[in-house]
Amino acid sequence: MAGFVQIIEYRTSKPDEIRALGEDFRKTRVASDDGPRPVRLLACADRDNPGRYFSIVEFASYEEAMENSNREDTSEFAAKMMELTDGPATFYNLDVEDTLDYGGTGSSGA
């Protein structure tokens, strides 16, 4: 299998606070180098529906994603994030069947 992606759809009036929380979590996880972590995260704002956001989190495998989800620090992060959302989040769990690169370069940050 080519990997696993989890999409988290949520609404918030506090996107900057969620972004800062996520960056702190990422720095701590990378520094600890303990257990599986996401390969990549895309943080997206819905241009057509202000206040709606998506986190697209890529993992090497479903098993690594589930191991990550079961970690105490991940549960604590998720609870703090949900305190900053305007209602419950919706989770989509997707097996990656294929990827196509079209070339070009990506960008990090705004």
PESUL-V734727 format. One line per field, one symbol per residue. phi: phi as a letter, one per 40 degrees, with the letter a starting at -180 (. if undefined). psi: psi as a letter, one per 40 degrees, with the letter a starting at -180 (. if undefined). burial: # if it has 9 or more other C-alpha atoms within 8 Angstrom, else .. Layout:
# PESUL-V734727
phi->???
psi->???
burial->???
This chain:
# PESUL-V734727
phi->.ciabbbbbababbccccccccccccccccccfbgcadcabbbbbcccadgbbbbbbcbcadcccccccccccccccccccccccchccbbbbbcccabbcbggbcbbgc
psi->ieaihhhhhiiiefddddddddddddddddddfhiiiidihhhihhdeghehihhhhhididdddddddeiddddddddddddeigiiihhhhhhhdiihheaaiiiha.
burial->.###########.....#..##..#...#.......##..#...##....############.##.##.....##.#...##.##...#.....##..............
